[in-house]
Amino acid sequence: MYPVASAPGAPIGRAKAQPRSRARALMASILVGASVATAALPVPAFAKGPASLADLADQVTDAVVNISASTTVEARSSRAGPQVPPGTPFEDLFEEFFNRRGGRGGGGGGGGERGESDAPRQQRKSNSLGSGFIIDASGIVVTNNHVIGDANDIQVILHDGTKLKAEIVGKDPKIDLAVLRVKPTAERPLKAVPFGDSDKMRPGDWVIAIGNPFGLGGSVSAGIVSARGRNIESGPYDNYIQTDAAINKGNSGGPLFNMDGEVIGINTAILSPTGGSVGIGFAVPSGTAKPVIDQLRDFGEVRRGWLGVRIQNVDDATAEALNLKGGPRGALVAGVDEKGPAKTAGIEVGDVILKFNGAPVKASGDLPRIVASTPVGQKVDVVVMRKGEEVTKPVTLGRLEDGDKPQLANLRQPEPESATRQALGLNLSGMTDDLRKKYSIKDTVKGVVVTRVDPNSTAADKRIQPGEVIVEVGQEAVNTPADVTKRVDTLKKDGRKSVLLLVAGATGDVRFVAIGLD
């Protein structure tokens, strides 16, 4: 038995065995006391959702539409037959049978039937269903690009069942958005919904999704913002809102509303092993979508800003090697286009871009989104970290063209000597004609050649390969193996725990690699 507090006025000590009836009475008094004490404690506050979402749904439902997109393509007629997987034992048997019956070539008693080459062309139609919403009562509708695809017949179906033929104003596959136009009738004026500020949404905020799941028509589902800034690797500008509001096939292109009836996201994708909602849906934030929609309305295309750099992320080792205060952040410049705005502005390989036009660059993935949403021709300030100091570079943005491929800066180096050394688990050699020929290294690539990599070294873990060229060590150019070892020794004496290498491939593509000095 354990010591317990007995009735008021009684001494505290070990409890004695009680008669069963008295024990029950004591237990009852303890339970009553516990319940009274519990009632006296402050009740924890729990977040409660709105009592009803019906008023909100009534407010916005008329602006949400269903999208029916049909694509008609020409297809040759052919005899229907069993679909036999290629390479099966029955493939030749069925092939011979249908050829003999005139299905493919008209031989063997075909009696004048045409072969496949003479078959008449037929029309084949494929349909898709999705969602959308009206942003302008004059007839401007927003949906996903993948909902309409290459459709040549698009219908917008209003909440009351009215069907309106739509034309494409513009579409952007990179953000997966499309803008349509319909002509409203005097009898049926359209209702539009406004965009809200997606940047103000926080994980835990209530949202509702309205759309056309599985073709059922206008359906309302509710949930919260689960996360922001999700990258699902669907494109170069991923920045999705994640929500647990039910989103299914057919919801694509539909709006995600805040509690003020404003569109803060466009439902685009789900993560699901079953094909149905498992509570993980993704919406394009209104902050990302609105500039794209405005450009599609104005120009019929998207005109994105272009900086002209190739970047990579900054990890812990790279941040330490760069002496980047505040830990990993920013976008490390690994290449500069010779004809790009960054080159003209003086941005260099090895710079870490920390801010662009006043917006912080927390990770490398932030920079393409920020640059792309900045108007072409605008002059902006780019803050970079260069050798431990912040430098501001004014840049006038160019226009990103789909066909443009960044070109790397030509790193001019004097010809090195050919001595060989070992450092960082690497066998290093000066550049020679024989090594250029052996590893097919371009003449424009200068530096120290890696001839062997210790398989047990950090360099091997970082996938440095024989034939690659060390261009810089600790942001200083190297021309000989002696330069490499000298620079590594200097960094060790300075107490650095890692060293940052600029490594070039045979064709000149470069990347930064951080290697520990322990």
Beta strands, then each sheet from edge to edge (+ up, - down):
strand 1: 64-76
strand 2: 121-136
strand 3: 140-143
strand 4: 153-157
strand 5: 163-172
strand 6: 177-181
strand 7: 206-211
strand 8: 219-230
strand 9: 240-243
strand 10: 255-257
strand 11: 263-270
strand 12: 281-285
strand 13: 305-306
strand 14: 309-313
strand 15: 331-336
strand 16: 352-356
strand 17: 359-360
strand 18: 379-386
strand 19: 389-396
strand 20: 398-399
strand 21: 420-423
strand 22: 426-430
strand 23: 448-453
strand 24: 469-473
strand 25: 476-477
strand 26: 498-504
strand 27: 510-516
sheet 1: 1+ 2- 3+ 6- 5+ 4- 1+
sheet 2: 7+ 8- 9+ 12- 11+ 10- 7+
sheet 3: 13+ 20-
sheet 4: 14+ 15- 16+ 17-
sheet 5: 14+ 15- 16+ 18- 19+
sheet 6: 21+ 22- 23+ 24- 25+
sheet 7: 21+ 22- 23+ 24- 26+ 27-
end
